[in-house]
């Protein structure tokens, strides 16, 4: 890869995981991003909310990743990154659970990224006109450590649709997060669809 690596996230993939974190405000939550890469751009096309309880438990995590890979693999897509929101809104550290799951995804997709919810940016959204995603981008450096990207200008995250934050605010005001289904919900009640096909209808 010659140039800078960019990550472009679709509006629905972005909004779905922010809403998931708002539904479980007092819990840590996680999810994965699905997409593909072309040249120096990783295109994040969709996202899947994973858990709001016991994020690091291996059996449910493995089941969910297999199901996600099977479903999206048949559509020519794969898991390209990991999303994490910390339990405390003032916690901006990338914890071990996030790093370990990120490492697992990295083994299969070397351009994988971890996106960490930035609660300060999220809280400031209604007051400003910021078009940047309310997430911090982490990528693996040469020494295989997860590093906050953008400090050296070498990596960037953008939303595909410029108005994504305005749409997100509309969904927040209508309490759209109540409709988000994650894998925890699905494993408790298999009639709840982890693909969230009705969420943006």
C-alpha positions in Angstrom: 0.0 0.0 0.0 1.6 3.2 -1.2 -0.4 6.1 0.3 -2.1 6.8 3.5 -4.7 4.3 4.7 -8.2 5.8 4.9 -11.3 4.3 6.5 -14.7 5.4 5.1 -17.7 4.4 7.1 -21.2 4.3 5.7 -23.9 6.2 7.6 -25.9 3.2 8.6 -22.9 1.3 9.9 -21.9 4.3 11.9 -25.3 5.2 13.4 -26.2 1.6 14.3 -23.2 1.2 16.6 -23.6 4.6 18.2 -27.3 3.8 18.9 -26.2 0.5 20.4 -24.0 2.2 22.9 -26.8 4.7 23.8 -29.2 1.8 24.4 -26.8 0.4 27.0 -25.4 3.6 28.4 -24.2 2.1 31.7 -22.5 -0.9 30.1 -19.5 -1.4 27.9 -20.7 -2.5 24.4 -19.0 -3.8 21.3 -19.6 -4.6 17.7 -17.8 -5.3 14.4 -17.6 -3.5 11.1 -18.1 -5.3 7.8 -16.7 -4.2 4.5 -13.9 -4.5 2.0 -10.7 -2.8 1.0 -9.7 -1.3 -2.3 -6.3 0.4 -2.9 -5.7 2.5 0.2 -9.3 2.7 1.4 -11.1 0.4 3.8 -14.8 0.7 3.1 -17.0 0.0 6.1 -20.4 -0.9 4.6 -22.3 -2.4 7.6 -21.9 -3.1 11.3 -23.2 -5.7 13.7 -23.8 -4.9 17.4 -22.4 -7.7 19.4 -22.7 -7.6 23.2 -23.6 -5.5 26.2 -22.9 -8.2 28.8 -19.6 -10.2 29.3 -17.9 -8.7 26.3 -14.8 -10.9 26.5 -16.6 -14.3 26.9 -15.2 -16.5 24.1 -18.0 -19.0 23.3 -20.6 -16.4 22.4 -18.0 -14.2 20.7 -16.9 -17.1 18.5 -20.4 -18.1 17.6 -21.3 -14.5 16.6 -18.1 -14.1 14.5 -18.8 -17.3 12.7 -22.4 -16.3 11.9 -21.3 -12.9 10.8 -18.5 -14.2 8.5 -20.9 -16.8 7.0 -23.6 -14.2 6.2 -21.4 -11.4 4.9 -18.8 -13.7 3.3 -21.6 -15.0 1.0 -22.0 -11.3 -0.1 -18.3 -10.7 -0.8 -17.7 -8.8 2.5 -15.7 -9.6 5.6 -15.0 -8.3 9.1 -12.7 -5.3 8.8 -12.8 -3.8 12.2 -14.0 -3.7 15.8 -16.1 -1.1 17.7 -15.9 -0.6 21.5 -17.7 1.8 23.9 -16.4 1.8 27.5 -18.6 1.4 30.5 -17.8 4.8 31.9 -18.4 7.8 29.7 -15.2 9.5 30.9 -13.0 6.5 30.1 -11.1 7.1 26.9 -8.6 4.2 27.2 -8.5 1.3 24.8 -8.8 -1.7 27.2 -7.5 -5.2 26.9 -10.8 -6.8 25.7 -10.9 -4.3 22.8 -7.2 -4.9 22.0 -7.6 -8.7 22.1 -10.6 -8.8 19.8 -8.9 -6.3 17.5 -5.8 -8.6 17.4 -8.0 -11.5 16.5 -9.6 -9.6 13.6 -6.2 -8.3 12.5 -4.9 -11.9 12.0 -7.5 -12.3 9.2 -7.6 -8.7 7.9 -4.3 -6.8 8.3 -5.8 -3.4 7.7 -8.2 -3.9 10.6 -9.0 -0.9 12.8 -10.6 -0.4 16.2 -13.0 2.4 16.7 -13.6 3.6 20.2 -16.6 5.7 21.0 -15.6 9.3 22.1 -18.4 10.3 24.5 -17.1 13.9 24.7 -17.6 14.3 20.9 -21.0 12.5 21.2 -22.2 14.9 23.9 -21.0 17.9 22.0 -22.9 16.9 18.8 -26.1 18.8 19.5 -24.2 22.0 20.2 -22.0 22.0 17.0 -21.9 21.2 13.3 -19.1 18.7 13.5 -19.1 16.3 10.6 -16.4 14.0 11.9 -17.3 10.7 13.4 -17.7 10.5 17.2 -15.2 7.7 17.3 -11.4 7.5 17.8 -9.5 5.4 15.2 -6.9 3.0 16.4 -4.6 1.1 14.0 -1.7 -1.3 14.6 1.8 0.2 14.3 4.9 -1.6 13.2 5.5 -2.9 16.7 2.0 -4.5 16.6 0.6 -2.1 19.3 -2.7 -0.4 18.8 -2.1 3.3 18.4 -4.5 6.3 18.2 -4.4 7.3 14.5 -4.2 10.8 13.2 -1.6 12.1 15.6 0.9 11.9 12.7 -1.7 12.7 10.0 -1.1 9.2 8.4 -4.5 7.7 8.9 -8.0 9.0 8.8 -11.6 8.1 9.4 -14.5 9.7 7.5 -18.2 9.1 7.1 -19.3 8.4 3.6 -22.3 10.6 3.8 -21.4 14.2 5.1 -24.8 14.5 6.9 -24.4 11.4 9.0 -24.2 13.3 12.3 -27.3 15.3 11.6 -29.2 12.0 10.8 -27.7 10.5 14.0 -29.1 13.4 16.0 -32.6 12.9 14.5 -32.5 9.2 15.5 -31.3 10.1 19.0 -34.2 12.6 19.5 -36.7 9.9 18.4 -35.1 7.3 20.8 -34.3 5.1 17.8 -31.7 3.2 20.0 -34.6 1.3 21.6 -35.0 -0.7 18.4 -31.3 -1.9 18.1 -30.8 -5.7 18.5 -27.4 -7.1 19.4 -26.1 -10.7 19.7 -26.9 -10.7 23.5 -30.6 -10.1 22.6 -30.5 -12.7 19.8 -29.0 -15.4 22.0 -31.7 -14.7 24.6 -34.5 -14.7 22.0 -33.7 -16.0 18.5 -36.7 -14.3 17.0 -34.7 -11.0 17.5 -32.7 -10.4 14.3 -29.1 -9.4 14.9 -29.0 -8.0 11.3 -31.5 -5.2 12.4 -33.3 -5.2 9.0 -36.0 -2.9 10.1 -33.8 -0.3 11.9 -33.6 2.2 9.1 -36.9 1.7 7.4 
